Amino acid sequence: MKYIILLLFISIKLSAQPVYELCGAEIQKEIRASTSSNISWSVMPLIPYQVNNDVMTITFRDLGTYVITATFSNDACYSDNKIIIKIIECKETFIWIPTAFTPNGDNDNEEFGAYGINIVEFKMAIWNRWGEMIFMSHDLNKRWNGSYNNRACEDDVYTYKIYYKDINNKNHEKIGRVTLIK
């Protein structure tokens, strides 16, 4: 007599970012499972959530660490997986762009550029009144000193365009004018 042993390995994988920022009263996120049937979900500590097959939609209202568990079962087969999600305080992005500067050698307000916090990518371009690009920077800390081709620029109004990406991975664009006064 021959016996055949059949082993069936079932695994379930969860996908979600491990850290989210709470920037308002609440944040709603989806946690996805790699299978779509016979899943039961749980969250510790207990907070409101909704389930639609392989997707749990969860609403976070408080900072903290949450353990989400998805369990797959089908008669004799069983598998579960956990994911830990941290909800942290929001990292606000701030950018300030002056409207004028005075590159006159008195060591006060000598350069033009943006000042900001929580900015991960940055690009600034400056044009003169004839549309000629006279300055370009990819560094938030690199500022325009009021010169072009090693010559001091005239008192005038110049146009800038600033692109930046914040720490929350959002893209921004600012277009404006800056006055150069000696």
C-alpha positions, 0 to 999 in steps of 0.5 A, a space after each residue: 500500500 502506498 501513501 501519498 502525502 500532500 503538503 500545501 503551504 499557504 502564506 499571506 503577505 500584507 503591504 503597507 508603508 510602515 510609517 505614516 504622518 498624522 497631519 490633520 484630525 485623522 488619516 485613512 489608509 489601506 492595507 492589502 493582503 496577497 490573497 482575496 478570500 477567507 481573510 479575517 482581520 484584527 487591529 491592536 489597539 482596537 480602532 475603527 476599520 472596514 474590510 472589503 475582501 483583501 483590503 482593510 481600510 483603517 482610520 488612524 486618529 492618534 499617534 502610536 504603534 498599531 499591529 494589523 493581523 490578517 489571517 487566512 483559513 480554509 478548512 485545515 489550512 491556516 496562515 497569518 501575517 502581521 504588519 506594524 504601522 507607526 503613526 507619527 506627528 506630521 512634519 510640516 513643510 515651510 518655505 519663505 521667499 523674500 521679495 527683495 535683496 541688497 547685494 551692495 557689500 554691507 554684509 546685510 541681505 546680500 543674497 537671494 534664495 528660498 529658506 525652508 524646512 523639510 524640503 527634500 528636492 529643490 530647484 530655483 531658476 532666475 531670469 532677467 526682464 529679457 527672459 535670459 536665465 541668469 541663475 540656476 540652483 539645485 541646492 536650497 542653501 545656494 543663493 543668488 549673489 546678484 551677479 551674472 557672468 561675474 558682473 553685478 546685475 543692475 537694480 531691477 525686478 527679476 523673475 524666479 521659478 522654484 520647484 520643490 518636493 517636501 518631506 511628505 513627497 508632494 511637489 510644489 511650484 512657486 513663481 514670483 518676482 524679486 527686486 534687486 536694490 543696491 
